[in-house]
């Protein structure tokens, strides 16, 4: 958890670094929050920590809200939404407008209303209750079946979107990273499904609860490191060379123009920031635009985004490009 926090903090501090900015840091921040709640919820659910279970609704708070709603559900939702943003921008060539983020938030809020409120107000025997003798929370059958049904539907959505997005530009492609995340999380979800629905007395044994906690911890905490580990490492030790490789790869794929298009069109839904574009990046963007012009067979840019890059490449290197 501490390593993840350091990695995320460094990435957030250097969010203007192009390979990190390509990760969509605002959504990565939400992913980090979901992982934090998942971690706290799992610990609070499986083990009786002194001072934690001093109030009546502690199991509802940790098991239902922290572990499931703000943890697992949000983790799945953000993974789907992040991949969808790449598909929308790079495949459909559509802007990420405010209403897209609003719809995403509304979908998640609908899950909270449909799931969280009933779970909170229903009797503990139907949802989750604390057993002092065991020092753990025990889920009711209704809670288990409803939770796992939603989790597996959401996880199938993650797999589907990952497969659909597997062929987007290599500079932004996270297929390998997402496959690793899917494998780790699928193993955990399979274990939890068997433990809760078939071997229901697993909560009686401390070793099984400990194994469950470690598996969930590995699944949740590894995701952020898998997504940010490589760009953060290179940002620290190979900052300029990795930046050049990032833009050279995009230039080879003819995607510099689309990258600038993506940045320019995120201003509809995010705060406007100033990004310093180096002379090398301007040259890469201009070369990409010229390459697209040559392919189109005329002297004008072959697409609106190429024209945007060509025009943005003219200012002097000392100027900032507002995106």
C-alpha positions in Angstrom: 0.0 0.0 0.0 2.8 2.4 0.8 4.6 1.7 -2.4 1.4 2.2 -4.4 0.9 5.5 -2.6 4.4 6.7 -3.5 3.9 5.6 -7.1 0.6 7.3 -7.4 1.9 10.5 -5.7 4.9 10.7 -8.0 2.7 10.1 -11.1 0.2 12.8 -9.9 3.0 15.3 -9.3 4.3 14.6 -12.8 0.9 14.3 -14.5 2.0 16.6 -17.4 4.7 14.1 -18.5 3.2 12.7 -21.8 3.5 9.0 -21.1 1.8 9.5 -17.7 -0.8 12.0 -19.0 -1.8 9.3 -21.5 -2.9 7.2 -18.6 -5.7 9.6 -17.8 -4.6 10.6 -14.3 -7.9 11.9 -13.0 -9.4 8.4 -13.5 -6.3 6.8 -12.1 -6.9 8.9 -9.0 -10.4 7.5 -8.7 -8.9 4.0 -9.2 -6.5 4.6 -6.4 -9.4 5.7 -4.1 -11.3 2.5 -4.9 -8.2 0.4 -4.1 -7.8 2.2 -0.8 -11.5 1.6 0.2 -11.2 -2.1 -1.0 -8.1 -2.6 1.2 -9.7 -1.0 4.3 -13.0 -2.9 3.8 -11.3 -6.2 3.4 -9.3 -5.8 6.6 -12.3 -4.5 8.6 -14.5 -7.3 7.3 -12.2 -10.3 7.9 -10.6 -9.3 11.2 -11.7 -7.7 14.5 -9.5 -4.7 14.9 -9.6 -3.0 18.3 -11.8 0.1 18.2 -13.1 -0.6 14.7 -16.3 -2.5 15.7 -17.4 -0.2 18.5 -20.6 0.9 16.8 -23.6 -1.0 15.5 -23.3 -0.5 11.8 -19.6 -1.3 11.5 -20.1 -4.4 9.3 -22.4 -2.5 7.0 -19.8 0.2 6.7 -16.8 -2.0 6.1 -18.3 -5.0 4.4 -21.0 -3.3 2.3 -19.7 0.2 1.6 -16.0 0.1 1.9 -15.3 -3.4 0.5 -18.0 -3.8 -2.0 -19.6 -0.5 -3.1 -16.6 2.0 -2.8 -14.1 -0.8 -3.4 -14.8 -3.6 -5.8 -17.8 -2.0 -7.6 -15.9 1.3 -8.1 -12.7 -0.6 -9.1 -14.6 -2.4 -11.9 -16.5 0.7 -13.0 -13.4 2.8 -13.4 -11.6 0.1 -15.3 -14.4 -0.1 -17.8 -14.8 3.6 -18.1 -11.0 4.2 -18.6 -10.9 1.7 -21.5 -14.1 3.3 -22.9 -12.4 6.7 -23.1 -9.7 5.2 -25.2 -12.2 3.6 -27.6 -14.2 6.8 -27.8 -11.2 9.0 -28.6 -9.0 6.8 -30.7 -11.5 4.5 -32.5 -14.7 6.6 -32.7 -12.8 10.0 -32.8 -15.4 11.6 -30.5 -14.7 14.2 -27.8 -14.9 13.3 -24.1 -17.5 15.9 -23.3 -19.0 16.6 -19.9 -22.1 14.5 -20.4 -20.0 11.3 -20.9 -18.5 11.7 -17.5 -21.9 12.6 -16.1 -23.4 9.4 -17.5 -20.6 7.4 -16.0 -21.2 8.9 -12.6 -25.0 8.4 -12.9 -24.5 4.7 -13.7 -22.4 4.3 -10.6 -24.8 6.3 -8.4 -27.7 4.1 -9.7 -25.8 1.1 -8.5 -25.4 2.7 -5.1 -29.1 3.5 -4.9 -30.2 0.1 -6.1 -27.7 -1.8 -4.0 -26.3 0.3 -1.2 -29.5 1.7 0.3 -31.4 -1.7 0.6 -28.3 -3.4 2.0 -28.0 -0.6 4.6 -31.6 -0.6 5.8 -32.4 -4.4 5.7 -31.9 -6.5 8.8 -28.4 -7.6 9.5 -29.3 -11.3 9.1 -30.2 -10.7 5.5 -27.1 -8.7 4.7 -24.1 -8.8 6.9 -23.6 -9.0 10.7 -20.7 -9.1 13.1 -20.0 -12.3 15.1 -17.9 -11.4 18.2 -16.9 -15.0 18.8 -15.2 -15.2 15.4 -14.1 -11.5 15.2 -15.4 -11.2 11.7 -18.4 -10.2 9.6 -20.7 -12.9 8.1 -22.6 -12.2 4.9 -26.2 -13.3 4.5 -27.4 -15.3 1.5 -29.2 -12.5 -0.2 -26.2 -10.2 0.1 -23.8 -12.8 -1.3 -25.9 -13.7 -4.3 -26.7 -10.1 -5.2 -23.1 -8.9 -4.7 -21.5 -11.7 -6.8 -24.1 -11.3 -9.5 -23.2 -7.6 -9.9 -19.4 -8.2 -9.6 -19.3 -10.9 -12.2 -21.4 -8.9 -14.7 -19.1 -6.0 -14.2 -16.0 -8.1 -14.5 -17.3 -9.6 -17.7 -17.7 -6.1 -19.0 -14.1 -5.4 -18.1 -13.0 -8.4 -20.1 -15.2 -7.5 -23.1 -14.0 -3.9 -23.3 -10.4 -5.0 -22.9 -10.7 -7.3 -25.9 -12.5 -4.7 -28.0 -9.8 -2.1 -27.1 -6.9 -4.5 -27.8 -6.1 -3.0 -31.2 -5.9 0.7 -30.4 -2.7 2.6 -31.0 0.3 1.0 -29.4 1.3 4.1 -27.5 -1.9 4.0 -25.5 -2.6 0.3 -25.7 -3.0 -1.3 -22.2 -4.0 -4.7 -23.4 -1.1 -6.6 -21.8 -1.4 -4.7 -18.6 -5.2 -5.3 -18.5 -4.8 -9.0 -19.3 -2.5 -9.3 -16.2 -4.9 -7.4 -14.0 -7.8 -9.6 -15.3 -5.9 -12.8 -14.6 -5.0 -11.8 -11.0 -8.5 -10.4 -10.2 -10.3 -13.4 -11.9 -8.4 -15.8 -9.7 -9.4 -13.8 -6.6 -13.0 -13.5 -7.7 -13.2 -17.3 -8.4 -11.8 -18.1 -5.0 -14.2 -15.7 -3.3 -17.1 -17.0 -5.2 -16.3 -20.6 -4.2 -15.6 -19.6 -0.6 -18.8 -17.6 -0.1 -21.2 -19.8 -2.1 -19.9 -23.3 -1.7 -17.6 -23.5 1.3 -19.7 -21.2 3.4 -18.0 -22.0 6.7 -14.6 -20.6 5.5 -15.1 -17.7 7.8 -14.7 -20.0 10.8 -11.0 -20.4 10.0 -8.5 -17.6 10.4 -6.2 -19.0 7.7 -9.0 -18.9 5.1 -9.9 -15.3 6.0 -6.2 -14.4 5.9 -5.8 -16.0 2.4 -8.9 -14.1 1.2 -7.5 -10.9 2.5 -4.1 -11.4 0.9 -5.6 -12.4 -2.5 -7.9 -9.3 -2.5 -5.0 -7.1 -1.5 -2.8 -8.5 -4.3 -5.6 -8.0 -6.9 -6.4 -4.5 -5.9 -3.0 -3.1 -5.1 -1.2 -4.6 -8.0 -3.5 -3.0 -10.6 -2.2 0.6 -10.1 1.4 -0.6 -10.1 0.9 -2.6 -13.3 -0.6 0.5 -15.0 1.8 3.1 -13.7 5.0 1.2 -12.9 6.7 1.4 -16.3 6.1 5.1 -17.0 6.9 6.1 -13.5 10.2 4.2 -13.5 11.1 5.7 -16.8 10.0 9.2 -15.7 12.5 8.9 -12.8 15.5 7.2 -14.6 15.0 7.8 -18.3 12.8 10.8 -18.5 13.8 12.4 -21.9 14.7 9.2 -23.7 11.4 7.6 -22.7 9.5 10.7 -23.8 11.3 10.5 -27.2 10.4 6.8 -27.5 6.8 7.6 -26.7 6.5 10.2 -29.4 8.5 8.2 -31.9 6.2 5.3 -31.5 3.2 7.5 -32.0 4.9 9.1 -35.1 5.5 5.6 -36.5 1.9 4.8 -36.1 0.8 8.2 -37.4 -0.9 9.0 -34.1 0.8 12.2 -32.9 -2.0 14.3 -34.4 -4.6 12.2 -32.7 -2.8 12.5 -29.3 -2.9 16.3 -29.7 -6.5 16.0 -30.7 -7.2 14.0 -27.5 -5.5 16.6 -25.3 -7.3 19.5 -27.0 -10.7 17.9 -26.6 -10.4 16.9 -22.9 -10.8 20.6 -22.0 -14.6 20.2 -22.4 -14.7 18.0 -19.3 -11.5 18.8 -17.4 -9.7 21.8 -16.1 -7.6 23.7 -18.6 -3.9 23.3 -17.9 -0.8 24.5 -19.6 1.4 21.8 -21.1 4.9 22.6 -22.3 5.5 21.0 -25.7 9.2 20.6 -26.4 10.8 21.3 -29.7 11.2 17.5 -30.3 7.5 17.0 -29.7 6.6 19.8 -32.1 8.9 18.3 -34.7 7.3 14.8 -34.2 3.8 16.3 -34.5 4.8 18.2 -37.7 6.4 15.2 -39.3 3.3 13.1 -38.5 1.0 15.8 -40.0 3.2 15.9 -43.2 3.1 12.2 -43.4 -0.7 12.2 -43.2 -0.7 14.9 -45.9 1.4 12.8 -48.2 -0.8 9.8 -47.8 -3.9 11.9 -48.6 -2.3 13.2 -51.8 -3.0 16.9 -51.4 -1.3 19.9 -49.7 -3.9 20.3 -46.9 -4.0 18.2 -43.7 -5.9 15.0 -44.2 -7.9 15.4 -41.0 -9.0 18.2 -38.6 -6.7 16.9 -35.9 -3.8 16.9 -38.3 -4.5 20.5 -39.2 -4.6 21.3 -35.5 -1.2 19.7 -34.9 0.3 21.4 -37.9 -0.9 24.8 -36.7 0.2 24.2 -33.1 3.7 23.2 -34.3 4.5 26.7 -35.5 5.0 28.6 -32.2 8.5 28.9 -30.8 9.6 26.2 -28.4 9.5 28.5 -25.4 5.7 29.0 -25.7 3.1 26.8 -23.9 0.3 25.1 -25.7 -3.0 25.4 -23.8 -4.8 22.1 -23.9 
